[in-house]
Amino acid sequence: MSEAGRVSGAARGSWTVVLALVNLLGCYLGYGALFIPPEGDWDSAAIDGIAAAAVFLCVLGALTLLLSYVPVRRGTLARWWLLPPAVFLLFGIARLVHIEYAYPVS
């Protein structure tokens, strides 16, 4: 392998740290979007907060998926690094759909 095609440990480590921190933020947003229930149909503040967390989770998932694609494509990181942002995106969309159907705006 040529010198230009080799992956250094510093490049792998920096990508790992950045993506690990972003994925931890995604876990925090996912917790807020998925596991905090509203107290009822009347609890519009909680429903709005859950919807906002789900939107932020979708945006973060999409941006992290694009960010993860770069080192995976170069071979710096393994392909499984694409899984957490894809799951965040999927869960965010699912929660938004659930909120829309479970708590319709009157």
Summary of the structure (lengths in Angstrom):
residues: 106
radius of gyration: 17.6
end to end distance: 63.3
largest distance: 63.8
contacts: 289
relative contact order: 0.16
helix: 79%
strand: 0%
